[in-house]
Amino acid sequence: MNITVIGGTGHIGTYLVPSLVRDGHAVTVVSRGRRTPYTQDDAWSSVTMVACDREQAEADGVFGRLISQQEPDGVIDLRVFTTQQAHQLIDSLDGQHLVATGSIWSWGRTSVVPMTEDVQKEPLTAYDRGKAAVEDVLLREQSRVTASMVHPSHISGPGWAAVNPAGYFDLDVYRSLKRDGSARLPLDGMALLQHVHAADVAEVHRLALMNPGASAGEAFNVVAEQSITLRAYATLLARHFGHEPQLTFLPWADFVAEVGDSNAVMTHDHITRSPHFSMEKTRRILGFSPRYSEEETVLSAVDALADL
Ligand SMILES: NC(=O)c1ccc[n+]([C@@H]2O[C@H](COP(=O)([O-])OP(=O)(O)OC[C@H]3O[C@@H](n4cnc5c(N)ncnc54)[C@H](OP(=O)(O)O)[C@@H]3O)[C@@H](O)[C@H]2O)c1
């Protein structure tokens, strides 16, 4: 198959593109050409790279044409955020299968546990609303292409900082755990995170594209099997670094004053959702089982951080 992957040099593409090449497909990656994959892989030498700033090409009205010029049999769109983007793309396609990346955030807060793909969405932010609307267009409103959506949780892996046990991304939280096992957590530390390894996210995109009969018109969650509380995550890392945990729990106002507004916004975004999503449908329909547990995912990310 000729497969075009939009945004294929980041977290997901690092794993997805080489796996498609190894399956024998001719792969074209569309990106601006600024990023390089997180890991080296000889498979990249046979990938056709097309340099394009999507937003600029969309503004110029040429993005769809650029994709159709690649003559894809299948398209994986790893960075679609609005219905306008979805329409520009599908208007240029003609019956191919399209796999698009959504987000568990399109559901907003967790309402039942575990969250399944058919739970009513109550998006909180413009990002959430965009992803939910893209799903409506691709899976329910259009008939130009057959489409599937893949909804990852917090994408993690070696090469970048995962969401830390305080719910934001600052490396100092890891450094403190490494130094003496201490962490300062919001509230009672009982909010949940649910990381997912980028390799597992890539694999669900691949399976959705390779099984269009089963995946067409369907959304699939991809998450670690278990969620983890902030306090259990901090404890896991403290012990990983050889310390007993020393956890301090801060009232919200104190936490905000200590970490600053921009970090607190990220923490708030994570803890207000406290995700625990199910992958039963992804397992049942696509035959997927994750390679990485929650613990393996966060430890592989932390162990690869160079400057702790
Ligand atoms: N991060 C998470 O935890 C998370 C969770 C749930 C869902 N998601 C979804 O996952 C998708 C992101 O996947 P990812 O994490 O693999 O992405 P990523 O690591 O952020 O990589 C982004 C990719 O898109 C390319 N890109 C960025 N801006 C571009 C532009 N203007 N035009 C063309 N290409 C551009 C980048 O290459 P260049 O910079 O070289 O252009 C790169 O290939 C999004 O749909 C996001 O909503 C992410």
The ligand as a MOL file (V3000), in Angstrom:
LIG
                    3D

  0  0  0     0  0            999 V3000
M  V30 BEGIN CTAB
M  V30 COUNTS 48 52 0 0 0
M  V30 BEGIN ATOM
M  V30 1 N 0.8330 14.4130 23.4410 0
M  V30 2 C -0.1390 13.7420 24.0220 0
M  V30 3 O -0.0200 13.3120 25.1750 0
M  V30 4 C -1.4110 13.4780 23.2500 0
M  V30 5 C -2.4730 12.8480 23.9180 0
M  V30 6 C -3.6140 12.5520 23.1860 0
M  V30 7 C -3.6990 12.8590 21.8450 0
M  V30 8 N -2.6470 13.4990 21.2410 0 CHG=1
M  V30 9 C -2.7550 13.7870 19.8130 0
M  V30 10 O -1.6410 13.1780 19.1660 0
M  V30 11 C -1.3300 13.9330 18.0010 0
M  V30 12 C 0.0990 14.3570 18.0590 0
M  V30 13 O 0.8870 13.2240 17.8430 0
M  V30 14 P 2.3760 13.2050 18.3500 0
M  V30 15 O 2.3650 13.3230 19.8390 0
M  V30 16 O 3.0490 12.0840 17.6980 0 CHG=-1
M  V30 17 O 2.8960 14.5890 17.7360 0
M  V30 18 P 4.2390 15.3610 18.0340 0
M  V30 19 O 5.2060 14.5060 18.7540 0
M  V30 20 O 3.8480 16.6790 18.6180 0
M  V30 21 O 4.7680 15.5790 16.5280 0
M  V30 22 C 4.0770 16.4550 15.6810 0
M  V30 23 C 4.3370 16.0450 14.2420 0
M  V30 24 O 3.6230 16.9550 13.3940 0
M  V30 25 C 4.5590 17.7100 12.6210 0
M  V30 26 N 4.0740 19.0840 12.5390 0
M  V30 27 C 3.9690 19.9790 13.5510 0
M  V30 28 N 3.4700 21.1290 13.0710 0
M  V30 29 C 3.2610 20.9500 11.7490 0
M  V30 30 C 2.7460 21.7750 10.7110 0
M  V30 31 N 2.3450 23.0410 10.9270 0
M  V30 32 N 2.6620 21.2710 9.4580 0
M  V30 33 C 3.0550 19.9980 9.1980 0
M  V30 34 N 3.5370 19.1720 10.1420 0
M  V30 35 C 3.6400 19.6400 11.4110 0
M  V30 36 C 5.8880 17.5760 13.3500 0
M  V30 37 O 7.0040 17.7300 12.4980 0
M  V30 38 P 7.6000 19.2170 12.2020 0
M  V30 39 O 7.6630 19.9350 13.4980 0
M  V30 40 O 8.9320 18.9200 11.5780 0
M  V30 41 O 6.6330 19.8490 11.2450 0
M  V30 42 C 5.7880 16.1400 13.8300 0
M  V30 43 O 6.0040 15.2580 12.7380 0
M  V30 44 C -2.2570 15.1440 17.9910 0
M  V30 45 O -3.3650 14.8540 17.1760 0
M  V30 46 C -2.6460 15.2600 19.4470 0
M  V30 47 O -3.8640 15.9300 19.5950 0
M  V30 48 C -1.5070 13.8040 21.9040 0
M  V30 END ATOM
M  V30 BEGIN BOND
M  V30 1 1 1 2
M  V30 2 2 2 3
M  V30 3 1 2 4
M  V30 4 1 4 5
M  V30 5 2 4 48
M  V30 6 2 5 6
M  V30 7 1 6 7
M  V30 8 2 7 8
M  V30 9 1 8 9
M  V30 10 1 8 48
M  V30 11 1 9 10
M  V30 12 1 9 46
M  V30 13 1 10 11
M  V30 14 1 11 12
M  V30 15 1 11 44
M  V30 16 1 12 13
M  V30 17 1 13 14
M  V30 18 2 14 15
M  V30 19 1 14 16
M  V30 20 1 14 17
M  V30 21 1 17 18
M  V30 22 2 18 19
M  V30 23 1 18 20
M  V30 24 1 18 21
M  V30 25 1 21 22
M  V30 26 1 22 23
M  V30 27 1 23 24
M  V30 28 1 23 42
M  V30 29 1 24 25
M  V30 30 1 25 26
M  V30 31 1 25 36
M  V30 32 1 26 27
M  V30 33 1 26 35
M  V30 34 2 27 28
M  V30 35 1 28 29
M  V30 36 1 29 30
M  V30 37 2 29 35
M  V30 38 1 30 31
M  V30 39 2 30 32
M  V30 40 1 32 33
M  V30 41 2 33 34
M  V30 42 1 34 35
M  V30 43 1 36 37
M  V30 44 1 36 42
M  V30 45 1 37 38
M  V30 46 2 38 39
M  V30 47 1 38 40
M  V30 48 1 38 41
M  V30 49 1 42 43
M  V30 50 1 44 45
M  V30 51 1 44 46
M  V30 52 1 46 47
M  V30 END BOND
M  V30 END CTAB
M  END
